[in-house]
């Protein structure tokens, strides 16, 4: 009996000691293992958007590792809980319901892309959750949900602001261009972008000579490019997805399309896969981007982040440059993390209010959200491909190949105008 | 008024596109048209051919067409083995209709996921000296990137047509398509003949894949975009008609190109399938079907 009593006392003392260590935060790792702060999301790891989705996931896991290395958030470790949404909107409601009801995550963030953010919105709104979103174009336009914060710097009026920079840049050239051709894929993003472009074209007093969409599975773009050429436009604005972008750029060279400005909203020209295949054919194209390795965009932490991302990218079979989406996938979690630390709370409303009221320091620069959860002011860059002579990937890691020509604040070089002059 | 040079260029682009469609659809014309095997996985084998071409191009600098030709025997063997599995599991038991379709769906997903795991989800393209170059015939501009696939597609169609009409095994394949029981009475083994035919169908995918990755970038899930198109070509041409497949591919290519040029590209697919429906209304067995 005495012996049993002694053993009981010993165990009680050990339990008390462990409890004291956990409570004091001296042993945060173990404390966190018991109760981490969980952040849940669906992500396109297979399907059409998987190339970007996988790259985003690497960035988010880097943030998770960085946070836990620093001791987590509010003294608790951070844990990402995620599922593959297969680039299918239909899977998204189920994923978010499971995250909230079964996995009991503390916060949810969006997956990648407009089509996969939209199906999560009703659940998020119904439960009044804070919802940082990754690259959605005008997802909150109709709902105007106060907990929505979208990291892509499209600006307060996304569809219009997105296309404004390219068209305004064109309209500032001398002599002022008069005619424009616009074309895009029959899909969500190009449709939104084309609608925005039409508004901007009207505002800037340009005359539209070609306005059409094409099916997403188009194989040969030469008939389309030839039809555009036949209208002899001063400006050509294209809103396309990666395979179409390659097809259109190749067809433009084959057909000899040489407007005064060519580009606009071509997705794909931000990734190594197309950059290294199209090489010198890119010269002269002016296209949107969000970050390029120019001296005017060297925000604290971005270079260190990219080095670590690039070390993992090849193995994962994703974009080895990582300039397009990964920094923003890291940044939207930075914003959430800073809000949790700032409010010292897991309360959804407090965190949302903090995000809305403050400016956030991230690896993509200072982020300030407007009333509708979009960036308070647009930071869509227009970059011009200049002096590309090879298809070597190394050149795209250095400045001088994707020169920022708009906006003035981040400008790193002058626009070579017209397009033919920069083509070589 | 329609500009003549625009019309000529649209026709030329349609012919070039049609030649490529023929190359992608030939395997379906043989497997579905002649053998009654609903190989819905055919486009994923085209994608496999595209990735093999990409690897050989990036690692060894091999020309895409040469790679396509080198790998046709490998794909042939793959096809023969695949048919053997299909025959033993489904056809022999008379359960090929629905279960066979599920089997090929399974193959489609397995190959697609394998490509995803092996190559990731990034877009892949190949390089060759002639890609990006063009030449003029009067007002008509021809891009080698589209001309080479068209020429290879037409040559492949011709070779397959000659094989099926002039060789013993070719005639045996046509015979098994008409009456496999009668072929058995003649002392030939329908299973073996069908295996050869299915092997040939898959072998065409190696070349078609090489042509596909030459035209534009590919990613593993892209195969699904071709399922409807290849079956439409095979059905319009007439089940099992190799020459009909080429004619149907050219018709759909020209319809797509003319629509894109003159009426807006968003109508091109609708017009192509409208042509298919119209043709089937007049000739339910396809243009050259019996």
Interface residues (C-beta under 8 A of the other chain):
Chain A: X46 X47 X48 X50 X51 X53 X54 X183 X186 X212 X213 X214 X215 X216 X217 X218 X219 X220 X222 X223 X224 X226 X227 X230 X242 X243 X246 X247 X250 X251 X253 X254 X255 X256 X268 X271 X272 X273 X274 X277 X281 X316 X317 X318 X319 X391
Chain B: X3 X6 X9 X10 X13 X14 X16 X17 X20 X113 X116 X119 X120 X121 X122 X123 X124 X125 X127 X131 X132 X134 X141 X143 X145 X146 X215 X216 X217 X218 X219 X221 X222 X225 X226 X229 X256 X257 X258 X260 X261 X262 X264 X265 X266 X268 X269
